[in-house]
Amino acid sequence: MLITLEEMKNYLRVDFDDDDALIETLITAATRICMDILRTENLDELSACENAKAAIFYTTAYLYEHREEADHHALTLTLRSLLFGARKEVF
């Protein structure tokens, strides 16, 4: 995992433990989403991307804050912009 629970809680400014399981799930989902945007199955390729941590922070925070009304299309467009330089042209 590129982002720890403590790093993410600090980013979200969450100082309680009630949402720990949710945040860990969202970190995993955010990592997977970023890997899909990059078109890779390799976590090392994601790690090598300069903006990977920022993208995972952004995605996790977005999913956490917009649990009920997330606009996944807008999220995907933002992530494509963040990760464009490392995105593979073909699968």
N, C-alpha and C positions, 0 to 999 in steps of 0.2 A: 504494500500500500504506500502510495506517495505522500498521503496526508494522514496524520494521526488524528485520533479522536480529540486529543487535547488541542492540537493546532486548529482544528475546525471549530471547536467550541470557543476558542479565543477569537477566531475570525467572526463567528456569529454573535459574540459577546453573550454567550450562554454560560451562566455560572451555577447551574444546578444539574443534577444527574438524571432527572426524570426522562429526558429525551435522548439519553445516550444510545440506546438500541436503535432508535429512529435515525439519529445522526450517522451512526455506523452504516446502517442500511443505505442511506442516501449517499454517503461517500462511495460505497461500492457501486451504486447505480451511476453516480456521476463519473466514476472512473470508466465504467463500461461504455457510457454514452460518449465520452471523449475518445475512447479507443475506436468506437464505431465511426466517429467523425474522421479520425485519422485513417480509417480503413486498415486497422491492424488487430491482430490477436495477441501481439507481443507486448507485455507490460514494459519491457526494456525500451522499445521504440517510443512508447508514450513518455517514459522517463527522460529520454534523450531530447524530447521536444522542449524548447526554451520556455514556452508558455503553458506547459502541462499543469503545473501546480496552480497557476492563476485560473486556468480553465476549470479545474476540479473544484477549487474554492468557489468560483462563481456559480457553477452548476449546482453544487450542494446547497449553497445559500439560496439560490433561486428556488430549488425544489422544497427547501425547508420553509421559506417565507410564503410560497404560493402553493401550499399543499392542496387547496381546494380549486384554484382557478389558474393553474399553470398553463401558459401558452407555449407549448413545446415547439411549435414552428419558429417562434421568435427566439427561443432558447437555442435551437439548432443553428439559426442564422448567425447569432452572436458567436457561438462556438466555432463555426466555420471560419469566421473572421479571425478569431484568436489563434486557431490551429492551422490556418491555411498554408503557411510556409512548410509545414511538415506533413501535410496531407498527401497521401499517395494518389497518383492519377488514376490507377486502375486497381482492381481487387487482386 
